[in-house]
């Protein structure tokens, strides 16, 4: 089988612009990349904004495009030079952000350094929900607020994925 399902869009807009296609080519990994069979995709605000034409939309290239970044899945092929993973490893991450990663698809390729192994204690759905919120929380604490070891931090309104 050389084809997969993918969600594409031919224009910017509301969710109705998303279309399921059944004959997208399965991407092959190039050196230092892995191919991942996607189990779950995180749908987050940047994907919605990009779908609508804002955020990183200008980086998506020409239509048709496939949005999405946060993924969890299983490694199915290795590009030359990849020694961090083996076929069958469970991985998650946020490939290529802010550039297109095309993760609303059954298979994606990713630079191996953009992924990490999923701990045995996590399921695919939970793992796919982590990358963007965790990156955002890290940036807030370490870059924006410049929190240092030994300091106390009060988090108000930490009810979303970034605050948990």
Helices and strands as residue ranges (DSSP letters): E 3-9, G 15-17, E 18-25, E 33-41, H 45-51, G 57-59, E 70-78, E 90-94, E 107-111, G 112-114, E 115-117, H 124-128, H 131-138, I 139-144
